[in-house]
Amino acid sequence: MRLSIATSSRLAAPIAEATIGSFGHYRGLVAGSSEVGDGDLLLALEGTHSNGPWQLDENLRKLNGFAKLSGANWSIGLTGYHARWSATDQVPQRAIDAGLIDRFGNVDPDLGGRTTRFGLTGQAKIGGTELRLFAVRYLFRLTSNFTYFLGDPANGDQFQPRDRRTVFGGSLRHTVPVAVADRPISLSFGADARWDHIDTIGLYPSVAGRRTGVVREDGVDEYSGALLLEGSAALTDRLRLTLGARGDLYGYTVDAAAIPSTPAGALTRSSVRKRRWPGEPATASSCTQILGKASIRTTYAVRRFALTL
């Protein structure tokens, strides 16, 4: 059984909305669609600003964009998202009890984050065959401080996680109708694939929202593939039986850098290349060594059995 979420290809009428709320909340939305040649073009744009109830304004600025060009048996979509915000985060109860700060107050005024995401999708259907492809570019940076001055009384314990990645993937399905004992059965088989290219995933100490060093800074490539088979039959008007089998293979390459024990913040790097089954420890001894460098483990199993009423 597969969950499928589809976006609209056209709107019955254009949309324009404006919202004003408390705590500096403003939201605007415009959307519309039009025929383009033999297809439909849908465009939508949403913007939001909000401060929240905090003494330190959240100053959330969020922008969403969506575009989709579709025909009878195909579609191409483009999405964009960007947000920036300031964060109050958790505050010590004892500071509130002592009257040092309000319960909507803050200890570190330089916390917050920003994130950006662009997505490109494509879908086509020819007869009983369906192809879906996607690509995503994702950027994320956060400034946090959970312990304030516990670890570093002079500069504080502020830190910044960072993630920069590009994701590619797709799926292929082919469905054929068959009959068993004069009962119609829908038989599907196909494959899934995904590659996460994480060019930077890191953790950095910071002061007043500015990085002051490097704790870790790694690069990761994670890839996966799957083959699947599924059969579905209606046993009665209200009861459907679905049986499926799926095998997955995951692999990764890590370019790791750590600096705590190196002088002057110099990076030390090591590379790890493995393929493993989900949930298996990275150093699992059950892997079979191949060519002395890569380890591989594959498993085939019935992944799901479902009755749908």
C-alpha positions as CSV (number, residue, x, y, z in Angstrom):
1,M,0.0,0.0,0.0
2,R,1.4,3.3,-1.0
3,L,0.5,6.8,0.2
4,S,0.3,9.3,-2.6
5,I,-0.2,13.1,-2.2
6,A,-1.0,15.1,-5.3
7,T,-1.2,18.9,-5.7
8,S,-3.8,20.7,-7.7
9,S,-3.3,21.4,-11.4
10,R,-5.8,24.3,-11.6
11,L,-8.0,26.4,-9.5
12,A,-11.7,27.1,-10.0
13,A,-11.0,30.8,-9.4
14,P,-8.1,33.0,-8.4
15,I,-7.4,33.4,-4.7
16,A,-6.3,36.6,-2.9
17,E,-6.2,36.6,1.0
18,A,-4.8,38.9,3.6
19,T,-4.7,38.2,7.3
20,I,-3.9,40.5,10.2
21,G,-3.6,39.1,13.8
22,S,-2.2,39.9,17.2
23,F,1.5,39.9,18.1
24,G,2.5,41.4,14.7
25,H,1.0,38.6,12.6
26,Y,0.5,39.4,8.9
27,R,-0.1,36.9,6.1
28,G,-0.8,37.3,2.4
29,L,-1.7,34.7,-0.2
30,V,-2.2,35.0,-4.0
31,A,-2.8,32.1,-6.3
32,G,-4.3,31.5,-9.7
33,S,-4.2,29.2,-12.8
34,S,-4.5,29.6,-16.5
35,E,-4.4,27.4,-19.6
36,V,-1.0,27.4,-21.4
37,G,-1.1,25.5,-24.7
38,D,-2.5,22.1,-24.1
39,G,-1.7,22.3,-20.3
40,D,-2.4,24.3,-17.2
41,L,-0.1,26.6,-15.3
42,L,-0.8,27.2,-11.6
43,L,1.1,29.8,-9.6
44,A,0.9,30.6,-5.8
45,L,2.8,32.9,-3.5
46,E,2.5,33.2,0.3
47,G,4.2,35.5,2.7
48,T,4.0,35.6,6.6
49,H,5.4,37.8,9.3
50,S,4.9,37.2,13.0
51,N,6.5,38.4,16.3
52,G,4.8,36.1,18.8
53,P,4.1,37.0,22.4
54,W,7.8,37.2,23.4
55,Q,9.6,40.3,24.7
56,L,12.2,39.6,22.0
57,D,10.2,39.8,18.8
58,E,10.4,36.5,16.9
59,N,10.5,38.6,13.7
60,L,9.5,35.5,11.6
61,R,9.7,36.3,7.9
62,K,8.5,33.4,5.8
63,L,8.0,33.2,2.0
64,N,6.5,30.2,0.1
65,G,6.3,29.9,-3.7
66,F,4.7,27.3,-5.9
67,A,4.5,26.8,-9.7
68,K,3.2,23.8,-11.6
69,L,2.8,23.1,-15.3
70,S,0.8,20.1,-16.1
71,G,-0.7,18.2,-19.1
72,A,-3.0,15.2,-19.4
73,N,-0.4,12.6,-18.3
74,W,2.5,14.7,-17.0
75,S,3.4,17.5,-14.7
76,I,6.5,19.6,-13.6
77,G,6.5,21.4,-10.3
78,L,8.8,24.0,-8.7
79,T,8.6,25.0,-5.0
80,G,10.5,27.5,-3.0
81,Y,10.6,28.3,0.8
82,H,12.6,30.7,2.9
83,A,12.4,31.7,6.5
84,R,14.3,33.8,9.0
85,W,13.5,34.2,12.7
86,S,14.8,35.1,16.2
87,A,14.2,32.7,19.0
88,T,13.6,33.2,22.7
89,D,14.2,29.5,23.5
90,Q,13.8,27.9,26.9
91,V,14.5,30.1,30.0
92,P,15.5,29.0,33.6
93,Q,12.5,28.7,35.9
94,R,14.6,30.0,38.8
95,A,15.3,33.2,36.9
96,I,11.6,33.8,36.4
97,D,10.9,33.0,40.1
98,A,13.6,35.4,41.2
99,G,12.1,38.2,39.0
100,L,15.2,38.5,36.8
101,I,13.3,37.9,33.6
102,D,9.6,37.7,32.6
103,R,8.2,34.3,31.5
104,F,8.2,35.7,28.0
105,G,11.7,37.1,28.4
106,N,15.0,35.8,27.2
107,V,18.6,35.2,28.4
108,D,20.4,35.2,25.1
109,P,19.0,37.7,22.5
110,D,21.1,36.4,19.6
111,L,19.4,33.1,19.0
112,G,17.4,32.2,15.9
113,G,17.9,30.7,12.5
114,R,17.3,30.7,8.8
115,T,16.4,28.0,6.2
116,T,15.9,27.8,2.5
117,R,14.6,25.0,0.3
118,F,14.0,24.7,-3.4
119,G,12.3,21.7,-5.0
120,L,11.8,20.5,-8.5
121,T,9.5,17.6,-9.3
122,G,8.4,15.8,-12.4
123,Q,5.8,13.1,-13.1
124,A,4.7,11.2,-16.2
125,K,2.3,8.3,-16.8
126,I,2.3,6.2,-20.0
127,G,-0.2,3.4,-19.9
128,G,0.4,1.4,-16.7
129,T,3.8,2.9,-16.1
130,E,4.4,5.9,-13.8
131,L,7.6,7.7,-13.4
132,R,8.3,10.3,-10.6
133,L,11.5,12.3,-10.2
134,F,12.6,15.0,-7.7
135,A,15.5,17.2,-6.7
136,V,15.7,19.3,-3.6
137,R,18.3,21.9,-2.4
138,Y,18.2,22.5,1.3
139,L,20.1,25.1,3.5
140,F,19.7,25.3,7.3
141,R,21.5,27.3,10.0
142,L,20.4,27.6,13.6
143,T,21.8,29.5,16.6
144,S,21.1,27.9,19.9
145,N,22.1,28.0,23.6
146,F,20.7,25.4,25.9
147,T,23.1,25.9,28.9
148,Y,23.9,29.6,28.5
149,F,27.1,30.0,30.6
150,L,27.5,26.6,32.2
151,G,30.4,25.4,30.0
152,D,32.0,28.8,29.2
153,P,31.3,31.4,31.8
154,A,33.2,34.1,29.8
155,N,31.8,33.7,26.3
156,G,28.7,31.5,26.9
157,D,27.7,28.1,25.4
158,Q,26.1,29.4,22.2
159,F,26.5,27.1,19.2
160,Q,25.4,26.8,15.5
161,P,24.4,23.6,13.7
162,R,24.5,23.9,9.9
163,D,23.2,21.7,7.1
164,R,23.7,22.1,3.3
165,R,22.5,19.3,1.1
166,T,21.1,18.4,-2.4
167,V,18.8,15.5,-2.7
168,F,17.9,13.6,-5.9
169,G,15.5,10.7,-6.3
170,G,12.8,9.0,-8.1
171,S,10.4,6.1,-8.4
172,L,9.2,3.8,-11.2
173,R,6.0,1.8,-11.0
174,H,4.4,-0.5,-13.6
175,T,0.9,-1.9,-12.9
176,V,-0.7,-4.7,-14.8
177,P,-4.2,-6.3,-14.2
178,V,-4.3,-10.1,-13.9
179,A,-6.9,-12.6,-12.9
180,V,-6.6,-15.4,-10.4
181,A,-9.6,-17.8,-10.1
182,D,-11.7,-15.3,-12.1
183,R,-10.9,-12.6,-9.4
184,P,-9.2,-9.4,-10.8
185,I,-5.9,-8.5,-9.1
186,S,-3.8,-5.4,-9.6
187,L,-0.1,-6.3,-9.7
188,S,2.5,-3.6,-9.3
189,F,6.3,-3.8,-9.4
190,G,8.9,-1.1,-9.5
191,A,11.9,0.6,-8.0
192,D,12.9,3.5,-5.8
193,A,16.2,5.4,-5.6
194,R,17.5,8.4,-3.6
195,W,20.9,10.2,-3.2
196,D,21.6,12.7,-0.5
197,H,24.7,14.8,-1.2
198,I,25.4,16.6,2.0
199,D,28.2,19.0,1.2
200,T,28.3,20.5,4.7
201,I,26.9,19.3,8.0
202,G,28.6,20.9,10.9
203,L,28.6,22.2,14.4
204,Y,30.3,25.4,15.5
205,P,30.7,27.4,18.7
206,S,29.5,31.0,18.4
207,V,29.3,34.3,20.3
208,A,26.6,36.9,19.6
209,G,25.5,34.9,16.6
210,R,28.9,34.7,14.9
211,R,31.0,31.5,14.6
212,T,34.2,31.4,16.5
213,G,35.5,28.0,15.6
214,V,34.7,24.5,14.4
215,V,33.6,21.5,16.5
216,R,32.8,19.2,13.5
217,E,32.4,19.8,9.8
218,D,31.7,16.8,7.6
219,G,30.5,15.9,4.2
220,V,28.2,12.9,3.6
221,D,26.9,11.0,0.6
222,E,24.0,8.7,1.4
223,Y,22.3,6.6,-1.3
224,S,19.6,4.0,-1.3
225,G,17.7,1.8,-3.7
226,A,14.8,-0.5,-3.5
227,L,12.9,-3.1,-5.5
228,L,9.3,-3.9,-4.7
229,L,6.3,-6.1,-5.7
230,E,2.7,-5.6,-4.6
231,G,-0.6,-7.3,-5.3
232,S,-4.0,-6.0,-4.4
233,A,-7.4,-7.6,-4.7
234,A,-10.9,-6.7,-3.6
235,L,-12.3,-9.6,-1.5
236,T,-15.6,-7.9,-1.0
237,D,-17.1,-4.5,-1.7
238,R,-15.6,-3.3,1.6
239,L,-12.6,-5.5,2.1
240,R,-9.4,-5.3,0.1
241,L,-6.3,-7.5,0.6
242,T,-2.8,-6.1,-0.2
243,L,0.4,-8.1,-0.1
244,G,3.8,-6.7,-0.8
245,A,7.5,-7.5,-0.7
246,R,10.3,-5.0,-0.7
247,G,14.1,-5.1,-0.4
248,D,16.2,-2.0,0.4
249,L,19.9,-1.3,0.2
250,Y,21.5,1.7,1.9
251,G,25.0,3.0,1.6
252,Y,27.0,6.1,2.7
253,T,30.3,7.8,2.3
254,V,31.5,10.1,5.1
255,D,34.2,12.7,4.8
256,A,34.6,13.4,8.6
257,A,36.5,16.2,10.2
258,A,37.0,16.8,13.9
259,I,39.2,19.4,15.6
260,P,39.0,19.2,19.5
261,S,42.4,17.6,19.9
262,T,44.2,19.3,17.1
263,P,46.3,22.5,17.5
264,A,45.1,25.9,16.3
265,G,41.8,24.5,15.1
266,A,43.3,22.4,12.3
267,L,41.0,19.9,10.8
268,T,41.7,16.2,10.7
269,R,39.8,14.2,8.2
270,S,39.0,10.5,7.7
271,S,36.8,8.8,5.2
272,V,34.3,6.0,5.7
273,R,32.6,4.1,3.0
274,K,30.0,1.5,3.8
275,R,26.7,0.0,2.8
276,R,24.4,-1.2,5.5
277,W,20.9,-2.3,6.5
278,P,18.9,0.4,8.3
279,G,19.5,0.2,12.1
280,E,22.8,-1.6,11.9
281,P,25.7,0.0,13.8
282,A,28.4,1.5,11.7
283,T,30.9,-0.9,13.1
284,A,28.7,-4.0,12.9
285,S,30.8,-7.2,12.7
286,S,28.0,-8.9,10.8
287,C,28.9,-7.1,7.5
288,T,30.7,-9.0,4.9
289,Q,33.9,-7.4,3.7
290,I,34.3,-7.0,0.0
291,L,37.6,-5.9,-1.6
292,G,38.8,-4.9,1.9
293,K,37.2,-1.5,1.8
294,A,33.4,-1.6,1.3
295,S,31.1,-3.6,3.5
296,I,27.7,-4.7,2.2
297,R,24.7,-6.3,3.7
298,T,21.4,-7.0,1.9
299,T,18.2,-8.4,3.3
300,Y,15.1,-9.5,1.5
301,A,11.8,-9.7,3.4
302,V,8.1,-9.3,3.2
303,R,7.8,-5.7,4.3
304,R,4.1,-5.3,4.8
305,F,0.8,-7.1,4.9
306,A,-2.3,-4.9,5.0
307,L,-6.0,-5.3,5.2
308,T,-8.0,-2.2,4.2
309,L,-11.6,-1.7,5.1
